[in-house]
Amino acid sequence: MPDMALQGLATPPPERLAMRLSRPFVVLTTALLCACVPAEREVAASNTTALATAPQTQDARALSFVEERCSGCHALRPGVEPPNSQAPSFVAVANDMGFNQDTLHDFFRDGHDTPDAMSIMLTREEAEMASAYIMSLRSPR
């Protein structure tokens, strides 16, 4: 008959031992692998991400702005008809109306009042966003 005091010291089955050790092993392995990344590599990666997202953020802000302020009349994307047949699409503005980014910016700053039914004055930042977005639709020449 086995001694009761020795039963608590019996070796657990291998499956149970593996389960007990697996979680600490995974945690330790993950921590060690993370520690192996050189610091300059982490900084470079974060700088690259910041540089890549800055223009994307500006583009997203510009698109959000023109969607909010201009989509009631103008088609904002290629292949879409303007909701107002009197309003040119932004693709037409970028390609067919003789604007460049500076002249379009000036047009927005001086008061966008043609036709008479439309009068809008944009701030410098709004004019920059709108003109940059519109000119991004320009076809390569």
C-alpha positions in Angstrom: 0.0 0.0 0.0 1.5 3.4 -1.0 2.4 5.8 1.7 -0.1 8.7 1.8 2.7 11.2 2.4 4.5 10.2 -0.8 1.3 10.5 -3.0 1.6 14.3 -3.1 5.1 14.0 -4.4 4.2 11.6 -7.2 5.2 12.8 -10.7 2.2 14.1 -12.7 1.5 12.6 -16.1 3.4 14.2 -19.0 0.3 15.9 -20.4 -0.4 17.7 -17.2 3.3 18.7 -16.8 3.3 20.1 -20.4 0.1 22.1 -19.8 1.6 23.6 -16.6 4.8 24.6 -18.4 3.3 25.8 -21.7 1.9 29.1 -20.6 5.1 30.3 -18.8 7.1 29.0 -21.8 5.1 31.0 -24.3 5.2 34.2 -22.2 9.0 33.9 -21.7 9.7 33.1 -25.3 7.6 36.1 -26.5 9.3 38.4 -24.1 12.8 37.2 -25.2 11.9 37.5 -28.9 10.6 41.1 -28.4 13.8 42.0 -26.6 15.9 40.9 -29.6 14.6 43.7 -31.9 17.3 46.4 -32.1 16.2 49.8 -30.7 17.2 51.7 -33.9 15.1 49.3 -35.9 12.1 50.1 -33.7 12.7 53.9 -34.1 13.1 53.6 -37.9 9.8 51.6 -38.1 7.9 54.1 -36.1 9.3 57.0 -38.1 8.4 55.3 -41.3 4.9 54.7 -40.1 4.5 58.3 -39.0 5.8 59.6 -42.4 3.5 57.2 -44.2 0.4 58.1 -42.2 0.9 61.9 -42.3 0.0 62.3 -46.0 -2.7 59.7 -45.6 -4.2 61.7 -42.7 -4.1 64.9 -44.8 -5.8 63.1 -47.7 -8.4 61.7 -45.4 -9.1 65.2 -43.9 -9.3 66.7 -47.4 -11.7 64.0 -48.6 -13.8 64.4 -45.5 -13.9 68.1 -46.0 -15.0 68.0 -49.7 -17.5 65.3 -48.9 -19.0 67.5 -46.2 -19.0 70.8 -48.1 -19.1 70.0 -51.8 -20.8 66.6 -52.4 -24.3 68.2 -52.4 -23.5 69.7 -55.9 -20.2 68.2 -57.2 -19.2 64.7 -58.1 -16.1 64.1 -56.1 -14.8 61.0 -57.8 -14.2 59.9 -61.4 -17.1 58.2 -63.1 -19.8 59.8 -61.0 -22.4 62.3 -62.2 -22.7 65.5 -60.2 -25.9 65.7 -58.1 -26.4 69.2 -59.5 -26.2 69.2 -63.3 -25.0 72.8 -63.3 -21.9 71.9 -61.1 -18.9 70.5 -62.8 -17.4 67.3 -61.5 -14.1 67.6 -59.6 -12.4 65.6 -62.4 -13.6 68.3 -64.9 -12.4 71.0 -62.6 -8.9 69.4 -62.4 -8.6 68.6 -66.1 -10.8 70.8 -68.3 -11.2 74.2 -66.7 -7.6 75.6 -66.9 -6.9 75.5 -63.2 -3.7 74.6 -61.5 -3.4 74.1 -57.7 -2.5 77.8 -57.1 -5.2 79.3 -59.3 -7.8 77.0 -57.8 -6.7 77.9 -54.3 -7.0 81.6 -55.2 -10.5 81.0 -56.7 -11.6 79.4 -53.4 -10.1 82.2 -51.3 -11.6 85.0 -53.4 -15.1 83.7 -53.0 -16.5 80.9 -55.0 -19.6 82.7 -56.2 -20.2 81.4 -59.7 -22.9 80.7 -60.3 -24.8 83.2 -58.2 -26.6 80.5 -56.4 -23.4 79.4 -54.9 -21.4 81.7 -52.7 -18.7 80.1 -50.5 -15.5 81.6 -49.0 -13.0 79.1 -47.8 -10.3 79.6 -45.2 -6.7 79.3 -46.3 -6.5 75.7 -44.9 -9.9 74.7 -46.4 -8.8 76.1 -49.8 -5.5 74.2 -49.6 -7.3 70.9 -48.8 -10.0 71.4 -51.5 -7.5 72.4 -54.2 -5.1 69.7 -53.3 -7.8 67.1 -53.4 -9.2 68.3 -56.7 -5.9 68.5 -58.4 -5.1 65.0 -57.2 -7.7 63.9 -59.7 -5.8 65.5 -62.6 -5.0 63.0 -65.4 -1.3 62.6 -66.3 -0.5 64.8 -69.3 
